[in-house]
Amino acid sequence: MNRIRKGDQVIVITGKYKGQKGEVLRVAEDRVFVQNINLVKRHTKPNPQANQPGGIVEREASIHASNVMLLNSTSGKGERVGFKALDDGRKVRVFRRSGEQADA
């Protein structure tokens, strides 16, 4: 079970984009793609089969998962995440500092 998942709100804790917040678009092993963070320009060939025009496309590059923290919506700060087993057997993510459940 991953600590950071697609759709989570995260805050960048190190590097050029430190302090910026965004939504996780996708997760690939130990790297995450965050919306409007770490944008790079790629030169792409046109692909008529996929109806994709060519040119210079700006898109998100990956960031290592250790450089982002899950954002606690109640406090507005990034917090570490742990796991807790509920009475019914489900495993949920909880914030370490507040102890509240991270899954909405």
LUMTOR-772152 format. One record per residue: residue number from 1; x negated, y negated, z negated of N, C-alpha, C in turn. Coordinates in steps of 0.001 Angstrom, whole numbers, padded with zeros to 6 digits, always signed. Each point is the difference from the previous one (the first is absolute). Layout:
BEGIN
num NUM&n.c1 X&n.c2 Y&n.c3 Z&ca.c1 X&ca.c2 Y&ca.c3 Z&c.c1 X&c.c2 Y&c.c3 Z;
...
//
This chain:
BEGIN
num 1&n.c1 -000851&n.c2 +001186&n.c3 +000000&ca.c1 +000851&ca.c2 -001186&ca.c3 +000000&c.c1 -000893&c.c2 -001244&c.c3 +000000;
num 2&n.c1 +000247&n.c2 -000897&n.c3 +000927&ca.c1 -000830&ca.c2 -001192&ca.c3 +000135&c.c1 +000444&c.c2 -001111&c.c3 -000937;
num 3&n.c1 -000948&n.c2 -000787&n.c3 -000423&ca.c1 +000290&ca.c2 -001141&ca.c3 -000859&c.c1 +000603&c.c2 -001145&c.c3 +000808;
num 4&n.c1 -000400&n.c2 -000112&n.c3 +001269&ca.c1 +000523&ca.c2 -001051&ca.c3 +000875&c.c1 +000672&c.c2 +000667&c.c3 +001185;
num 5&n.c1 +001218&n.c2 -000433&n.c3 +000293&ca.c1 +000787&ca.c2 +000601&ca.c3 +001083&c.c1 +000479&c.c2 -001059&c.c3 +000978;
num 6&n.c1 +000492&n.c2 +000452&n.c3 +001125&ca.c1 +000570&ca.c2 -000887&ca.c3 +001003&c.c1 +001186&c.c2 -000747&c.c3 -000608;
num 7&n.c1 +000064&n.c2 -001305&n.c3 +000245&ca.c1 +001098&ca.c2 -000810&ca.c3 -000508&c.c1 -000276&c.c2 -000670&c.c3 -001330;
num 8&n.c1 -001087&n.c2 +000372&n.c3 -000680&ca.c1 -000349&ca.c2 -000618&ca.c3 -001282&c.c1 -000482&c.c2 -001426&c.c3 +000202;
num 9&n.c1 +000252&n.c2 -000849&n.c3 -000984&ca.c1 -000560&ca.c2 -001335&ca.c3 -000029&c.c1 -001324&c.c2 +000084&c.c3 -000749;
num 10&n.c1 -001081&n.c2 -000489&n.c3 +000630&ca.c1 -001322&ca.c2 +000070&ca.c3 -000617&c.c1 -000659&c.c2 -001368&c.c3 -000004;
num 11&n.c1 -001029&n.c2 -000127&n.c3 -000827&ca.c1 -000823&ca.c2 -001204&ca.c3 -000034&c.c1 -001443&c.c2 +000429&c.c3 +000232;
num 12&n.c1 -000719&n.c2 -000761&n.c3 +000828&ca.c1 -001394&ca.c2 +000312&ca.c3 +000303&c.c1 -000850&c.c2 -000526&c.c3 -001155;
num 13&n.c1 -000884&n.c2 +000850&n.c3 -000544&ca.c1 -000758&ca.c2 -000390&ca.c3 -001187&c.c1 -001453&c.c2 -000357&c.c3 +000277;
num 14&n.c1 -000522&n.c2 +000313&n.c3 +001194&ca.c1 -001385&ca.c2 -000342&ca.c3 +000336&c.c1 -000105&c.c2 -000408&c.c3 +001459;
num 15&n.c1 -001083&n.c2 -000692&n.c3 +000310&ca.c1 -000314&ca.c2 -000303&ca.c3 +001388&c.c1 +000577&c.c2 -001315&c.c3 +000492;
num 16&n.c1 -000022&n.c2 -000145&n.c3 +001296&ca.c1 +000401&ca.c2 -001225&ca.c3 +000679&c.c1 +001457&c.c2 -000371&c.c3 -000275;
num 17&n.c1 +000845&n.c2 +000985&n.c3 -000163&ca.c1 +001436&ca.c2 -000235&ca.c3 -000161&c.c1 +000449&c.c2 +000105&c.c3 -001458;
num 18&n.c1 -000906&n.c2 -000174&n.c3 -000940&ca.c1 +000285&ca.c2 +000139&ca.c3 -001428&c.c1 +001146&c.c2 -000915&c.c3 -000409;
num 19&n.c1 +000966&n.c2 +000583&n.c3 -000716&ca.c1 +001138&ca.c2 -000766&ca.c3 -000506&c.c1 +001208&c.c2 -000009&c.c3 +000917;
num 20&n.c1 -000161&n.c2 +000464&n.c3 +001234&ca.c1 +001126&ca.c2 -000003&ca.c3 +000926&c.c1 +000883&c.c2 +001219&c.c3 -000228;
num 21&n.c1 +001295&n.c2 -000199&n.c3 +000206&ca.c1 +000973&ca.c2 +001070&ca.c3 -000215&c.c1 +000611&c.c2 +000407&c.c3 +001325;
num 22&n.c1 +000420&n.c2 +001257&n.c3 +000085&ca.c1 +000634&ca.c2 +000480&ca.c3 +001216&c.c1 +000576&c.c2 +001385&c.c3 -000186;
num 23&n.c1 +000710&n.c2 +000433&n.c3 +001023&ca.c1 +000643&ca.c2 +001316&ca.c3 -000019&c.c1 -000866&c.c2 +001006&c.c3 +000736;
num 24&n.c1 -000086&n.c2 +001208&n.c3 -000534&ca.c1 -000780&ca.c2 +001063&ca.c3 +000632&c.c1 +000782&c.c2 +000522&c.c3 +001204;
num 25&n.c1 -000624&n.c2 -000059&n.c3 +001182&ca.c1 +000643&ca.c2 +000462&ca.c3 +001223&c.c1 -000198&c.c2 +001501&c.c3 +000190;
num 26&n.c1 -001215&n.c2 +000480&n.c3 -000293&ca.c1 -000257&ca.c2 +001432&ca.c3 +000072&c.c1 -001229&c.c2 +000345&c.c3 -000820;
num 27&n.c1 -000103&n.c2 +001267&n.c3 -000353&ca.c1 -001105&ca.c2 +000505&ca.c3 -000802&c.c1 -000682&c.c2 +001108&c.c3 +000786;
num 28&n.c1 -001328&n.c2 -000077&n.c3 +000111&ca.c1 -000777&ca.c2 +001023&ca.c3 +000696&c.c1 -001132&c.c2 +000439&c.c3 -000920;
num 29&n.c1 +000159&n.c2 +001167&n.c3 -000623&ca.c1 -000944&ca.c2 +000561&ca.c3 -000962&c.c1 -000271&c.c2 -000995&c.c3 -001120;
num 30&n.c1 -001202&n.c2 -000593&n.c3 -000050&ca.c1 -000310&ca.c2 -000933&ca.c3 -001080&c.c1 +000021&c.c2 -001454&c.c3 +000463;
num 31&n.c1 +000660&n.c2 -000261&n.c3 +001111&ca.c1 +000067&ca.c2 -001368&ca.c3 +000536&c.c1 +001453&c.c2 -000408&c.c3 +000191;
num 32&n.c1 +000261&n.c2 -001306&n.c3 -000142&ca.c1 +001358&ca.c2 -000514&ca.c3 +000144&c.c1 +000004&c.c2 -001148&c.c3 +001011;
num 33&n.c1 +001121&n.c2 -000164&n.c3 +000683&ca.c1 +000210&ca.c2 -001095&ca.c3 +000930&c.c1 +001035&c.c2 -000921&c.c3 -000634;
num 34&n.c1 -000398&n.c2 -001251&n.c3 -000290&ca.c1 +000864&ca.c2 -000946&ca.c3 -000694&c.c1 +000439&c.c2 -001074&c.c3 +000983;
num 35&n.c1 +001282&n.c2 -000340&n.c3 -000043&ca.c1 +000590&ca.c2 -000946&ca.c3 +000940&c.c1 -000668&c.c2 -001373&c.c3 -000105;
num 36&n.c1 -000449&n.c2 -000535&n.c3 +001146&ca.c1 -000619&ca.c2 -001323&ca.c3 +000137&c.c1 -001287&c.c2 -000168&c.c3 -000791;
num 37&n.c1 -000691&n.c2 +001094&n.c3 -000305&ca.c1 -001287&ca.c2 -000074&ca.c3 -000693&c.c1 -001016&c.c2 +000795&c.c3 +000806;
num 38&n.c1 -001211&n.c2 -000540&n.c3 +000120&ca.c1 -001097&ca.c2 +000597&ca.c3 +000754&c.c1 +000375&c.c2 +000153&c.c3 +001473;
num 39&n.c1 +000458&n.c2 -001100&n.c3 +000598&ca.c1 +000397&ca.c2 +000010&ca.c3 +001406&c.c1 -001231&c.c2 +000003&c.c3 +000900;
num 40&n.c1 +000022&n.c2 +000848&n.c3 +001032&ca.c1 -001068&ca.c2 +000063&ca.c3 +000987&c.c1 +000616&c.c2 -000082&c.c3 +001391;
num 41&n.c1 -000806&n.c2 -000432&n.c3 +000954&ca.c1 +000474&ca.c2 -000082&ca.c3 +001384&c.c1 -000541&c.c2 +001181&c.c3 +000776;
num 42&n.c1 +000874&n.c2 +000676&n.c3 +000726&ca.c1 -000365&ca.c2 +001154&ca.c3 +000790&c.c1 +000365&c.c2 -000254&c.c3 +001458;
num 43&n.c1 -000894&n.c2 +000362&n.c3 +000893&ca.c1 +000271&ca.c2 -000091&ca.c3 +001432&c.c1 +000630&c.c2 +001321&c.c3 +000424;
num 44&n.c1 +001224&n.c2 -000052&n.c3 +000503&ca.c1 +000708&ca.c2 +001223&ca.c3 +000363&c.c1 +000298&c.c2 +000038&c.c3 +001491;
num 45&n.c1 -000033&n.c2 +001193&n.c3 +000540&ca.c1 +000361&ca.c2 +000207&ca.c3 +001400&c.c1 +001514&c.c2 +000089&c.c3 +000105;
num 46&n.c1 +000569&n.c2 -000440&n.c3 +001104&ca.c1 +001437&ca.c2 +000179&ca.c3 +000166&c.c1 +000361&c.c2 +001469&c.c3 +000182;
num 47&n.c1 +001129&n.c2 +000397&n.c3 -000552&ca.c1 +000483&ca.c2 +001373&ca.c3 +000132&c.c1 +001444&c.c2 -000063&c.c3 +000495;
num 48&n.c1 +000202&n.c2 +000135&n.c3 +001312&ca.c1 +001354&ca.c2 -000132&ca.c3 +000536&c.c1 +000949&c.c2 +001107&c.c3 -000467;
num 49&n.c1 -000523&n.c2 +001174&n.c3 -000317&ca.c1 +000868&ca.c2 +001086&ca.c3 -000467&c.c1 +000623&c.c2 -000330&c.c3 -001350;
num 50&n.c1 -000761&n.c2 -000667&n.c3 -000855&ca.c1 +000514&ca.c2 -000384&ca.c3 -001318&c.c1 +000562&c.c2 -001415&c.c3 +000023;
num 51&n.c1 +000057&n.c2 -000608&n.c3 +001193&ca.c1 +000495&ca.c2 -001366&ca.c3 +000167&c.c1 -000778&c.c2 -000965&c.c3 -000885;
num 52&n.c1 -001326&n.c2 +000168&n.c3 -000033&ca.c1 -000869&ca.c2 -000796&ca.c3 -000849&c.c1 -000865&c.c2 -000902&c.c3 +000876;
num 53&n.c1 +000110&n.c2 -001313&n.c3 -000171&ca.c1 -000845&ca.c2 -000897&ca.c3 +000784&c.c1 -001431&c.c2 -000013&c.c3 -000532;
num 54&n.c1 -000947&n.c2 -000331&n.c3 +000861&ca.c1 -001387&ca.c2 -000089&ca.c3 -000417&c.c1 -000319&c.c2 -001390&c.c3 -000519;
num 55&n.c1 -001219&n.c2 -000166&n.c3 -000447&ca.c1 -000434&ca.c2 -001303&ca.c3 -000483&c.c1 -000616&c.c2 +000105&c.c3 -001388;
num 56&n.c1 -000138&n.c2 -001152&n.c3 -000632&ca.c1 -000583&ca.c2 -000050&ca.c3 -001335&c.c1 +001125&c.c2 +000078&c.c3 -001022;
num 57&n.c1 -000040&n.c2 +001036&n.c3 -000832&ca.c1 +001043&ca.c2 +000247&ca.c3 -000991&c.c1 -000594&c.c2 -000174&c.c3 -001393;
num 58&n.c1 +000705&n.c2 -000742&n.c3 -000839&ca.c1 -000456&ca.c2 -000187&ca.c3 -001375&c.c1 +000788&c.c2 +000947&c.c3 -000892;
num 59&n.c1 -000725&n.c2 +000818&n.c3 -000771&ca.c1 +000669&ca.c2 +000948&ca.c3 -000879&c.c1 -000818&c.c2 +000197&c.c3 -001271;
num 60&n.c1 +000589&n.c2 +000698&n.c3 -000955&ca.c1 -000644&ca.c2 +000209&ca.c3 -001286&c.c1 -001045&c.c2 +001105&c.c3 +000084;
num 61&n.c1 -001133&n.c2 -000211&n.c3 -000645&ca.c1 -001003&ca.c2 +001039&ca.c3 -000164&c.c1 +000160&c.c2 +000555&c.c3 -001418;
num 62&n.c1 -000606&n.c2 +001149&n.c3 -000236&ca.c1 +000186&ca.c2 +000652&ca.c3 -001290&c.c1 -000861&c.c2 -000627&c.c3 -001086;
num 63&n.c1 +000440&n.c2 +000170&n.c3 -001235&ca.c1 -000729&ca.c2 -000409&ca.c3 -001197&c.c1 -000097&c.c2 +001241&c.c3 -000874;
num 64&n.c1 -001107&n.c2 +000155&n.c3 -000689&ca.c1 -000128&ca.c2 +001156&ca.c3 -000884&c.c1 +001003&c.c2 -000125&c.c3 -001142;
num 65&n.c1 +000587&n.c2 +001125&n.c3 -000382&ca.c1 +001052&ca.c2 +000004&ca.c3 -001014&c.c1 -000488&c.c2 -000500&c.c3 -001360;
num 66&n.c1 -001296&n.c2 +000109&n.c3 -000263&ca.c1 -000529&ca.c2 -000480&ca.c3 -001272&c.c1 -000044&c.c2 -001518&c.c3 -000074;
num 67&n.c1 +000179&n.c2 -000676&n.c3 +001125&ca.c1 -000049&ca.c2 -001462&ca.c3 +000035&c.c1 +001371&c.c2 -000642&c.c3 -000117;
num 68&n.c1 +001040&n.c2 +000796&n.c3 -000210&ca.c1 +001342&ca.c2 -000547&ca.c3 -000210&c.c1 +000598&c.c2 +000596&c.c3 -001270;
num 69&n.c1 +000920&n.c2 -000764&n.c3 -000606&ca.c1 +000715&ca.c2 +000462&ca.c3 -001192&c.c1 +001489&c.c2 -000121&c.c3 +000252;
num 70&n.c1 +000750&n.c2 +000916&n.c3 -000568&ca.c1 +001447&ca.c2 -000044&ca.c3 +000107&c.c1 +000510&c.c2 -001212&c.c3 -000759;
num 71&n.c1 +000917&n.c2 -000740&n.c3 +000590&ca.c1 +000508&ca.c2 -001234&ca.c3 -000584&c.c1 +001202&c.c2 +000309&c.c3 -000876;
num 72&n.c1 -000055&n.c2 -000442&n.c3 -001254&ca.c1 +001124&ca.c2 +000147&ca.c3 -000917&c.c1 +000932&c.c2 -001182&c.c3 +000249;
num 73&n.c1 +001218&n.c2 +000270&n.c3 +000456&ca.c1 +000922&ca.c2 -001077&ca.c3 +000375&c.c1 +000454&c.c2 -000817&c.c3 -001199;
num 74&n.c1 +000047&n.c2 +000590&n.c3 -001197&ca.c1 +000457&ca.c2 -000752&ca.c3 -001175&c.c1 -001060&c.c2 -000972&c.c3 -000506;
num 75&n.c1 -001261&n.c2 +000421&n.c3 -000015&ca.c1 -001060&ca.c2 -000882&ca.c3 -000489&c.c1 -000646&c.c2 -000813&c.c3 +001112;
num 76&n.c1 +000118&n.c2 +000476&n.c3 +001251&ca.c1 -000609&ca.c2 -000698&ca.c3 +001127&c.c1 -001494&c.c2 +000233&c.c3 +000114;
num 77&n.c1 -000533&n.c2 +000967&n.c3 -000753&ca.c1 -001431&ca.c2 +000288&ca.c3 +000015&c.c1 -000239&c.c2 +001424&c.c3 +000498;
num 78&n.c1 -001235&n.c2 +000256&n.c3 +000409&ca.c1 -000385&ca.c2 +001344&ca.c3 +000391&c.c1 -000269&c.c2 +000830&c.c3 -001242;
num 79&n.c1 +000449&n.c2 +001241&n.c3 +000012&ca.c1 -000209&ca.c2 +000871&ca.c3 -001148&c.c1 -000455&c.c2 +001377&c.c3 +000456;
num 80&n.c1 -000731&n.c2 +000667&n.c3 -000894&ca.c1 -000415&ca.c2 +001362&ca.c3 +000276&c.c1 +001211&c.c2 +000928&c.c3 -000107;
num 81&n.c1 -000084&n.c2 +001127&n.c3 +000688&ca.c1 +001133&ca.c2 +000917&ca.c3 +000064&c.c1 -000410&c.c2 +001359&c.c3 -000540;
num 82&n.c1 +000870&n.c2 +000584&n.c3 -000806&ca.c1 -000188&ca.c2 +001357&ca.c3 -000484&c.c1 +001224&c.c2 +000820&c.c3 +000361;
num 83&n.c1 +000012&n.c2 +001247&n.c3 -000437&ca.c1 +001125&ca.c2 +000879&ca.c3 +000295&c.c1 +000577&c.c2 +000546&c.c3 -001285;
num 84&n.c1 +001310&n.c2 +000248&n.c3 +000029&ca.c1 +000692&ca.c2 +000512&ca.c3 -001170&c.c1 +001058&c.c2 +000993&c.c3 +000470;
num 85&n.c1 +000111&n.c2 +001111&n.c3 -000708&ca.c1 +001024&ca.c2 +000996&ca.c3 +000323&c.c1 +001250&c.c2 -000305&c.c3 -000805;
num 86&n.c1 +001122&n.c2 -000096&n.c3 +000682&ca.c1 +001272&ca.c2 -000254&ca.c3 -000674&c.c1 +000570&c.c2 +001302&c.c3 -000552;
num 87&n.c1 +001060&n.c2 -000124&n.c3 -000805&ca.c1 +000628&ca.c2 +001176&ca.c3 -000609&c.c1 +000578&c.c2 +000958&c.c3 +001042;
num 88&n.c1 +000483&n.c2 -000564&n.c3 +001109&ca.c1 +000591&ca.c2 +000855&ca.c3 +001044&c.c1 -001050&c.c2 +000616&c.c3 +000919;
num 89&n.c1 -001298&n.c2 -000234&n.c3 -000276&ca.c1 -001066&ca.c2 +000627&ca.c3 +000768&c.c1 -000580&c.c2 -000856&c.c3 +001109;
num 90&n.c1 +000611&n.c2 -001153&n.c3 +000265&ca.c1 -000529&ca.c2 -000880&ca.c3 +001047&c.c1 -001270&c.c2 -000696&c.c3 -000488;
num 91&n.c1 -000905&n.c2 -000282&n.c3 +000944&ca.c1 -001235&ca.c2 -000701&ca.c3 -000308&c.c1 +000116&c.c2 -001409&c.c3 +000573;
num 92&n.c1 -000147&n.c2 -001014&n.c3 -000845&ca.c1 +000183&ca.c2 -001386&ca.c3 +000443&c.c1 -001247&c.c2 -000816&c.c3 -000311;
num 93&n.c1 -000141&n.c2 -001108&n.c3 +000736&ca.c1 -001103&ca.c2 -000922&ca.c3 -000253&c.c1 +000425&c.c2 -000997&c.c3 -001064;
num 94&n.c1 -000903&n.c2 -000294&n.c3 -000920&ca.c1 +000273&ca.c2 -000997&ca.c3 -001051&c.c1 -001169&c.c2 -000974&c.c3 -000058;
num 95&n.c1 +000308&n.c2 -001254&n.c3 -000348&ca.c1 -001048&ca.c2 -000994&ca.c3 -000187&c.c1 -000677&c.c2 +000253&c.c3 -001329;
num 96&n.c1 -001328&n.c2 -000055&n.c3 -000014&ca.c1 -000772&ca.c2 +000299&ca.c3 -001198&c.c1 +000224&c.c2 -001033&c.c3 -001106;
num 97&n.c1 +000012&n.c2 -001280&n.c3 +000361&ca.c1 +000087&ca.c2 -001055&ca.c3 -001008&c.c1 +001374&c.c2 -000073&c.c3 -000627;
num 98&n.c1 +001043&n.c2 -000053&n.c3 +000833&ca.c1 +001351&ca.c2 -000185&ca.c3 -000518&c.c1 +000682&c.c2 +001315&c.c3 -000324;
num 99&n.c1 -000392&n.c2 +001080&n.c3 +000676&ca.c1 +000614&ca.c2 +001295&ca.c3 -000224&c.c1 +001299&c.c2 +000206&c.c3 +000745;
num 100&n.c1 +000427&n.c2 -001016&n.c3 +000763&ca.c1 +001270&ca.c2 +000138&ca.c3 +000732&c.c1 -000217&c.c2 +000745&c.c3 +001300;
num 101&n.c1 +001074&n.c2 +000538&n.c3 +000513&ca.c1 -000048&ca.c2 +000825&ca.c3 +001196&c.c1 -000281&c.c2 -000865&c.c3 +001218;
num 102&n.c1 -000942&n.c2 +000434&n.c3 +000847&ca.c1 -000396&ca.c2 -000764&ca.c3 +001184&c.c1 +000946&c.c2 +000232&c.c3 +001163;
num 103&n.c1 +000686&n.c2 +001127&n.c3 +000047&ca.c1 +000904&ca.c2 +000291&ca.c3 +001099&c.c1 +001332&c.c2 -000686&c.c3 -000242;
num 104&n.c1 +000418&n.c2 -000778&n.c3 +000977&ca.c1 +001258&ca.c2 -000736&ca.c3 -000160&c.c1 +001196&c.c2 +000852&c.c3 +000366;
//
